[in-house]
Amino acid sequence: MTGGLRRSLDDRLRRILAPRRPGDGPLGDPSRAAERNARAVRTTVVGFANRIAGIAVSILSVPLLLNYLGVEFYGVWLTITAAATWLTLVQLGVAPSLLNRLAPLDHDSVSERRTLISSAWWTELLLAGTGLVVLVVLYNLASWHQLFNLPPGESARHAQTVTAVVLVGLGVSLPTTIPVAALRASQEGYTASIAEMGGALLRLAAIVAAVQVDAGVVALAVGYTAAGVIPGLALTAYVFVRRFPQTRPSVAHFDLRTCWSLVRTGIGFSFLAIAGLAIWYTDVIVITQVLGPRSVPPYGIAFATLQALVGMQMVVLDAAWPGYAESAARRDVAWIRITHRRVVILLVASSLAYAACMALLGQSIIRVWAGPQAIPPHGLLLVLGLLAIAQAVQLPHGRLLTALGQVRLNAQVGLLGLAINLPLSVLFAGWFGITGVAAATLIAYLLVGTIFIVKARRAVDALADSPSALLVTQLRRPSSTGSR
C-alpha cells in the first residue's frame, strides 16, 4: 500500500469513526480526543486486515475440510466448534468486565490496573482448571453418538476425541483473554488483531498439512487447536513482559473484592453472550438434532457469509468500545453521539450491500466456493440479507449500552431475544427446514431491536444529564484498589 493511499484510507476512516470536534466545553479535551481517534483508526485498519485474512482462511478451509471430512463429519466439526464457542461462557465475562474497568483509567494508575489484571488473571486460571476437571470426568460418561446423532462406531469415537482436543485448547486459551482485554482497554486492539491474524494463518497451515499427509481427523484437530492457542500465549508474554510489565499478574496483587466485582459485572456479560451465542451458534445444534448433521453444511456455509460481514462490522464496534467508555468517564457526550451515528450509517450501508449480493449472487458464490452439495435454498439467503440489516441497527446500540455500563440492561434485552429465538428455531426447523431457523433468528432481532435503540438513546441522554449516576456501576472501583 502506498503512502498516499494509506493516508487517504486513514482520512476516510477518521471521518466515519470520529468527529473532527470531539466535544464542547472543558471536558471535551481536543488533544485527548485526537489521540482516541487515531487509536480507533489504527485499530480499525489492522482489524480489517485481520478480518480479511480470516475470511480468506475460511474460504480456503471450507472446501478442504468438507472434502477431507465428508459432509456428515464436517457437520459434526461445525457442531463441535459451535459448542466450544458456547463453553467460552465459563470465563463468566471477566475479560469484557475488565475492559470496561480499565478503559477509563489513566496509565499512571498502575496500582489499580495491576490489582484489576491480577484478580482477573487468577480468576480465569481457576475457571479454566475447573472446566478441564469437569471434562475429564465427563469424557467417558457421555453418550457421544447420541450427542452428535451418529451411529455407534468410528465416527462417534472420533467425535469424542476431537471434542476433548478442542475443549482442552479452549481451557488453555481462557487466561489469554486477560492481556487481550488490557490491550483493547488501552485502545491498542491492533496488536491483538495482529496476533489473531497469525493464528488464522497457522490454522490454515495446520489444515493444509493434515490434508496433504492424510494425518487423520484427530491429528487435524490437534494441529488446528494448537494453531489457535500459540498466538494467544505469545501475546500474553508480550503484554506482561514488554508492553505492560508493571501490571504483570501476581498472587500478591489478587484482591477478593475486586475479583467479585469483576465477576458480578461479568455475569451480566455472560448473560449477554448467552443471548448472542444462542442467536449465532445454536442454529447448527438445532439443525443437527432436528434435521440431522447432513443439513448443517448448507446452512453453516451460508451463515458463514453473514458471520464474515458481522466480523468486519465488529472491528468498527470493538475500536469504538474503549473510546465510548473513556469519553463517558470524561463526559464527552458530543464525541459519543457523533461517533455512534457514523458507526450506524457505516454498518447499515455495508449490510444493504451484503443483502443485495446474497439475493443476486449468493447461490453462485457458494457453488464455486464449497461445491454443489453446500448450495442453500434461495429463501435462506434472502432471510440472511434481512437479518444483516436488522443486526446493523441493533449491534451498535447494544455495544454503546455496554460501554456506558448498562451491561445488566443489555443482558436482559438479549435474554429476551434468546427466549424468543430458541423455541422458534426448533419449531420452524420442523416446519420450514433450515430457512425457518434463520427466520426465527430474524424475528427475534426485530422484536428486541427497538428496545435496544430506545434504551441506548436514553442512556446517552442520562449521561449528559447525570453522568456519575449512569456510570456508577462500571466506573466506581473497590476501595481496596485505591482511588484514581
N, C-alpha and C positions, 0 to 999 in steps of 0.2 A: 504494500500500500504506500503510495507516495505521500510526501509530507502535506501537499496541498489537499489531497483527497481526505487525509486523516483530519486535517483542520476543518474541512467542510463538514465531515461527519460529526465531529465534536460540536461544531456550532449548531447543527440541526438538532442534535440530541439535547443540547442545553436549552434550546427554545422549547422543545417538547417537555422536558423533565423539570425545568426550573425557571421561575420568573426572573426577569432582569432586576426587578426591585423586590427584594425578598420580604419587606415588611415596612410598616410605618412606625415612627416613634423610636425611643431609645433602646427598646428591647429587640427591634429588628436589625441587629448588627450586620451591616452590609459585608464586612470582611469575613465574618463567620459564615454568613450565608453563601458567599462566593466559594469558600472552601468546601462547604457542604455540597454545593452544586457541582464543583469539579470532581469530587469523590464519587458522586452519584453518576456522573457521566462516565468516569473511568470504570466503575463497577458495571455499568450497563454495557459498554463496548466490549469488555472482556467477557461479560456474561453472555452476550450474543454469540461471541466466538465459541464459547463453551457449549451453548445450546446447539449451534450449527454442527459442531463436532459430534455432539451426542446424537443429533438427528442422522448425520451421515453414518455413524456407527450402527444405529438402529436399522437404517435402510440396508446396510450390508449384512447385518447379523440375521435379520429375519429369514431371508432365503437360505442362508447357511444352516441355521438351526432347524427350520422347517423341513428341509431336505434330509438333514442328518438324523433328526429325531423321529421324523414321521409326524403325520397330522395328530394322531392320538397323544403321543408323548409330548409333542410340542404344546398341546393343550394343557397337559399336566405341568409342564415347565412354567407356562404362564400363570397357572393356578398357584404354584409354589411361590413364585416371585410376588404375586399379589398378596398371598397370606403373609409373607415375610414383611411386606410393607405395613400390613396391619400390626404386626408384632413390634414395630418400632414404637408403639404406644407404651411399651414397658418403661420407656425413659421418662414417662409422666410429664412431658412437656417442660423438662428442666432447661433444655437448651434455649428455646424461644423465650422462656421466662427470664433467663439470664441475659439474653439480648436486650429485652425491654428494660432491665435494670441497669445494664452497663451503658446503654446508648446516651442517657442524659448526663453521665458523669464526665468530668474533665479528666485528662490523662494524668494530672498531678494528684488525683485521688487514689494513690497507689494502695494504701492500706485497705480501703473499702473494696477496690477492684480485686485485690488478692483474696480477701475473705469470701467475696462472692464466687470467684472462679474456683477456689479450693473447695468450698462447700458443694458447688455443682459437680466438680470432678469426682469427688469421693462418693457422692450420691449415685452418679452414673455407674461407677465401678461396682457398687453394691447391687444395683439393679441388674447389671449385666451378669454378675456372678450368680445371682438368684435365678435369673432366667435360664442360664446354662444348666444349673442343677435340676430345674424342672424338666428341661429337655432330656437329660439323661434318664430321669425316672420314667418319662412317657415313651421313650424311644421303642421299647419292647412291649409296651402295653397297648398302644394304639392299633386299631384295625386299619392298616394303611390302604388296603384295596377298597374298603368301603369309603374311606375318606375321599379317595380320588375316583370312585365309581369305576374301578378297574377289576378285571377278573384276577383271582389269586395267581401268583406266578412271578416271573422275572420282572415284568413291568412294575408290579406293585413293590417288589424289593428295591428296584432302582429308585422308585419314587420315595421310598422310606429313606434311603441313603442320601439322595440329593437334598431332601428336606433337611436332614441333620446338618449337612455341609453348609447349606445356605444360612441356617439359623445360628450355627457357630460363628460364621463370618459376621452376622448381624450383632451378636453379643460382643465380639471383639471391637466392632466399629462404634458401639454406643458412646464410650468415653471420648472418642474423637470429635463428637458433636460440640464439645465444650470449646476447644480452640477455634472451631469454625464460628461459633457464636461470638467469641471475643473479637475476631476479625471483622465480622459483619457489624457488630455494635460500634466499632471504630470506623465504620464506612470503608473498610478495606476488603470488602467481599470479593474484589477482583483476584486477590491471592487465593482465596478458597476456590474460586472458579477455575483458576489455572490447575490446581490440584485435582479438581473434579474432571477436568478435561483429560488430564493424564490418566485417570482411572478409566475413562471411557475408551481411550485408545488401547490401554492394556487389556481391557475386557475383549475388545475386538481381536487383538493378537492372540489371546488365550483361546478364543473360539476357532480362529483360523488354524492354529497349531493343533488343537484337538481333532478337528475335522480332517486335516491333512494326514495325520498319523493314525487316524481311526482309534483314538485313545479310549473311547467308550464314554458312556453317559456320566459316570461318577468322576472320571478324570476331568471331563469338561466342566462339571460343576465346581470341582476344586480350583481349577485354573480361573474360572470366571469369578468365583468368590474372592480368591486371593488378590486378583487384579483390582477389586473394589476396596479391599482393606489396606493395601500397601500405601496408596496415596494419602489416606487418612492418617496413618501412622507417621508418614514423612511430614505432613503438615503439622501434626502435634509437636514433633521435635522442633520444627522451625519456629512455631509460636512461642514455646516455653524455653527454648534455648537462645534464640536470636532476637525475635521481634519483641516479645514482652517477657523477658526473663524475670523481671521483678514480680510478675504475677504467677510464677510457676507454682502449681498446686503443692501444698504440704499439709500434713496432718495437723500441724500446729495452728494453721490458719483455718481449719474447719470449724464452723460455728453452727451449732444445732438450730438456733433460732433462725439464722439466715437460710439454712437448709430447708426448714419447714416453710419459711416464707416463699422460697423458690418453688417448692413442691405444691404449696397451696395455690399459687398463681398458675403453676404448670398444669395442675389438674384441669383448669379451665382450658388451657391449650390442648390438653389431651381430648377433652370432650369435643372441642372444635375440630381436632384432627379426626376423631371418630366420624363426625358428620361428613368431612371432606373425603375420607377414605371410603366410607360407605357409598358415596356417590361415584367415586372414581374406580374403586377396586373390588367391590363386592359383586359387580356385574358379572365378571367372569366366573366367580364362585357360584352365583345363582344359575348361570347358564350351564356350568358343569353338572350341578345337581339336578336341574330340571330337564335339560335337553341333552346332556352328555358332553364329554370333552371334545368330540369332533365338531361341535358347534362353536367352540371357543375361538379358533383361529380367525374365521371371517369377521367376528365381532372385535376381537382383540386387535387385529391388524388395522381395521378401520378406525377403531378408537385410538390407536397409537398416533394417527394423524392429528386428532384433536389434542392429544397429550403433547405432541410436538409444538402445536400452536400455543397452548397454555404455558408450556415450558418457556417459550420465548417471552410471553407476556409476564410471567413470574419474575423474569430478570428485571424488568422495569419496577415491579412491585417490591422486590427484595432490595433494590437500590434505594427506593423511596422510604422504606420502613424506618431505618435508623434516623433518617433525616426528619421524618414526621415526629419521632419521639423526642429528638433533640430540640426541634422547633417548638414543640409543645412545652418543654421544660423552660424555654426562653420566651414563651408566649408570642411567638412569631406566627400569628394566625394567618396573616396575609400569604406567607410562603406556603403554608399548608393548603389553603383554599385554591390558589392558582395552580400549584403543582398537581393537586388532586384532579382538578378539572382537565388539565392537559393529559394526564395519565389515562383518564376515562376515554377521552377522544381518541387517543392513540390505540387503545385496546379495542374499542368498538370498530374503528376503521379496519384493523387487521382481521377481526372476526368476520366482518362483512365480506372481505376478500376471500377468506377461507371458505365461507358458506357458498359463495358463487363457484369457487373452484371445485368443491366437492359435488355440487349439483351437476356441473357440466362435465367434469373430467375424472371424478373420483374413481369410478369403476375401471376406467382405462389405466389410471395411475397404479392402482392396486394390482391389476392383472400383470403389468410389466414388472412391478416391484416384487410381488410374492407369488405370482402364478395363478392359474385359473381356479385352483382349489380354495383360494382365500378371498375370492370376489364376494363382497357383501351385497345384500339387496339394496336397490337404489333408494328405497324408503328410509333405510338406516342412515344413508349418507345425508339425506335431506334433514332428518331429525338431528343429526350431529351438527349440521350447519346452524340450525336454530339454537341448539344448546350452546354453541360457541358464542353467539351473540348475547344470550342471557348471561353467560359467565363473564363476558367482557364488562358488563354493567355491575354485576354483583361483586366480583372479586376485589376490585379497587376499594369499594365501600367497606367490605369486610376487613381488608388489610388496614385501612385507616382506623377502624374501630380498635383493632388490635394494638396499633402503635399508640393510640391515645389511652390505652389502659383499660378499655372496655372488653376485656377478654371473656368475662363471665357472660355478659350480654351477647357477645358474638357466638359463644359456645351454645347458649340457649337457643338462639335462632338456628344455628347449624344443626342442633339435635332435632329441632322441629322438622328440618329438611330430611334428616335421616328417618324419622318416624313416618314421613310421607313416602320416601323413596323406596325403602327396602320391601315393605309389603306389596307396593305397586309393582316393583320389579318381578317379584315371584309370581304375582297374578298375571301380569302382562306377558311374561315369558311363556306361560302356558297358552295364552290366547293368541298372541301375535308373533311369537318367536323372538329372535334376537332384536328385531326392530322395536318390539314392545318394551324391552328392557331399557333401551335408550330413551323411549318416550316417557317412561316412568321417571327417569332422571330429569328430563326436561320439565315435566310437570312440577317436580319438587323445587327446582330452581326458580320457576316462575312464581310459585306460591310464596316462597320466603324472600325472594329478591327485593320486593317492595319494602319489606321490613328492614332489611339491611340499609337500603337507601335512606329511609326516614330516620333511622337511629343514628346513622353516620352524620347526617346533616345536623341533627340535634346535638350530637356530641361536640361538633366543631363550634356550634353556637354557644354551648355551655362553656367551652374552653375560653371563648372570647369574653364571656361574662364573668366567669368564676373559675379560672384555670386551676387553682390549687384544690378546689373541691373535686374537680373532674379527675385529677391525676393522683389523688392521694393514695390509691391502691398500688399503682405501679412505681411512683416516684419517691414515696416515703420508704426509707430503709431502716432496718432494725437498729436500735440504739447501740448494739454491741459492735457494729461496724464503724462507728464514728460518724460525725457529721461532715457534710460536704463543705 
